[in-house]
Amino acid sequence: MNGVHDMGGMHGMGPIEVEQNEPVFHSRWEARVYALHRAMGPWRKWNIDTGRHEIEKLPPADYLRMSYYEKWFARFVSLIVKTGVVTQAEVDSGKPAEGSAKVTPLLTPEAVPSVALNRNLPNTVDPSVVPQFEVGQRVRARNINPTGHTRLPRYARGKVGVVDRDHGVHIFPDTSAHGLGEKRQHCYSVKFSARELWGDAASPRDSVYIDLWDDYLERA
Amino acid sequence: MTLRVKAIESLLVEKGYVDPAALDALVDTYENKVGPRNGAQVVARAWVDASYKERLLENAPKAIAEFGYLGLQGEHMVVLENTPKVHNLVVCTLCSCYPWPVLGLPPVWYKSSPYRSRAVIDPRGVLREFGLELPEDVEVRVWDSTAELRYLVLPERPAGTEGLSEKELAELVTRDSMIGVAKAGKP
């Protein structure tokens, strides 16, 4: 969707404010929101793409006004209701409905260290999924404007770049976010010159690398 | 927010979906155990061990797994080497993707609209705001984390550090230098 979250290249957002010696969380509730989200992960009630899209769907003025963890909390409540973990009535009352089933937590304290840090290598190799492009090839980011979730930023659409590296096979977010399947396909770093993206005022030396899936690209 | 979050937590605990002790463990992990010191160890190793550096640039997940620093939001790692002629900068314009296992959770400025909007269109201006003025002949490469690839910048080893140990070198590797908005610290 062409939402306000897709902000690459926008002006007027103000200076970058850096906080010295910034804490990981600025208050206990932020820490709890983060932890709640992670603790619900093993239930697999939603995937990462659905989760990202839920934040994108916040009204634009709210999106810009809310802090990061305020957005996370809004998303979290929305998702646990939508996926039937809790009912809206339970959210309103703060109490489980009478006679509602009790489940057993999936994430135990003992499992936390291994979900945060581990040695599990990702698997992006699948010879049955054929890449549509190869390294060094000129490609154009398609000019598409889907109303659902997409990871093709607006600033790249219609622009021509060169495939810099093939990252192997990855889940396609545009379908995955909407329960329409993983549609695994190759994802590449595509190098766009700064001038292609932003015009002649940009440095002739600089470039932006964007990770793009097969379905976002066409031959140029 | 405090009360609203507490109410949702109690509800989920009562229904049995989450264990409050697991929440405590998660908070403790990201406040105390996972952070930029992890990435700094990887960088320092690459500075002192040429074959490790080669492995890191060739297959970052495998090289980082030697330390045990893979995990959620850091499975598909890519390491980008800064040189006197190339400067890499990492951003996520669409949300706030960040390599958690090696850098921890991102600072507010990384997640903010000013950084996300401007890093791709005016990287040199952004770097200037961080106090880093790059000569014209340095090539700036901005990496927009639009997929599940997570980028870690390998900053240049500072001059005058020949005699330092790997551990001492790791002290010079700042979070910002691994995002690409700064150079590594001086000894």
Interface residues (C-beta under 8 A of the other chain):
Chain A: H5 D6 M7 G8 G9 M10 H11 M13 G14 P15 I16 E17 V18 E19 E22 P23 V24 F25 H26 S27 R28 W29 A31 R32 V33 Y34 A35 L36 R38 A39 M40 G41 W43 I48 R52 I55 L64 Y68 E70 F73 F76 V77 I80 V85 V86 E90 V91 G94 K95 P96 S100 K102 V103 T104 P105 L107 T108 P109 A111 V112 P113 V115 A116 L117 N118 R119 N120 L121 P122 T124 R151 L152 P153 Y155 H167 H170 I171 P173 C187 S189 A194 L197 W198 A202 S203 R205 D206 S207 V208 Y209 I210 D211 L212 W213
Chain B: M1 T2 R4 V5 K6 A7 I8 E9 S10 L11 L12 E14 K15 G16 Y17 V18 D19 A21 A22 L23 D24 A25 L26 V27 T29 Y30 E31 K33 V34 G35 N38 P61 K62 A65 G68 Y69 L70 G71 L72 E75 H76 V78 V91 T93 L94 C95 S96 W100 P101 G104 L105 P107 V108 W109 K111 S112 S113 P114 Y115 R116 S117 R118 A119 V120 I121 P123 R124 V126 E129 F130 E136 D137 V138 E139 V140 R141 V142 W143 D144 S145 T146 A147 E148 L149
